[in-house]
């Protein structure tokens, strides 16, 4: 990790790794979609509508995963002052909000035919909406403060405050009586889903993870380039000022 | 199934559009930053002033 703290070294390693990760993302997405559409059976109650779950569940996991990553990066910024922590945090936010958005939209599209409504103010749905709004607030704060180090510290504090919502999202179905079903994969006593559906679901989750990691690495690389551009622009302005003087 | 086709198709369409948007954003941002960096380096922006 220490070695990767150098942005130049990170650019070199990530540049070599990214094409392989993108290849794995394409491969697992192809396999996952094939399994979802041609191997996984229809649910005895939901029918073919269960196919929405192969998008909804991985998107929900990734929405939580990226916020958790941002919270760890926030600690990296505030406590360890790791030079790439805020770069990681800034790159993760747009991906996290996108996956949380996918989770909310696909959940609503599943809810209408299954529950008879697109939305209920149930603890799980509401806490995921709060997660989405937290991401939106964090993105707004990044854009509101121009100086990257000041923005990183302010965003880190907001991110850590918002991290309290992560266990609420996870355990909302246990703590409150919700319309949303309880956990059926990561639970004590093992998954309650039949293997014929569980394996395609896990492959899709792996595909989403590869997509998310690729986008995150690409986002970090772009952010490092953006900061180089900013530094060179300032240096150029200083040089021109000195010439005029 | 037939009555639910719209919901399934809409879920896959929305997901595809959002993921494609993220990929396009990353690629376009990379091109923009690379171009800006190349222009700055071509102008010698990294060089220190002799006066400074």
Interface residues (C-beta under 8 A of the other chain):
Chain A: X42 X47 X48 X49 X51 X52 X55 X56 X59 X94 X95 X98 X101 X102 X105 X106 X109 X110 X112 X113 X211 X215 X218 X219 X221 X222 X225 X226 X228 X229 X232 X233 X235 X236 X238 X239 X242 X243 X245
Chain B: X1 X3 X4 X7 X8 X10 X11 X12 X14 X15 X18 X19 X21 X22 X23 X25 X26 X27 X29 X30 X33 X34 X36 X37 X40 X41 X43 X45 X46 X47 X48 X49 X51 X52
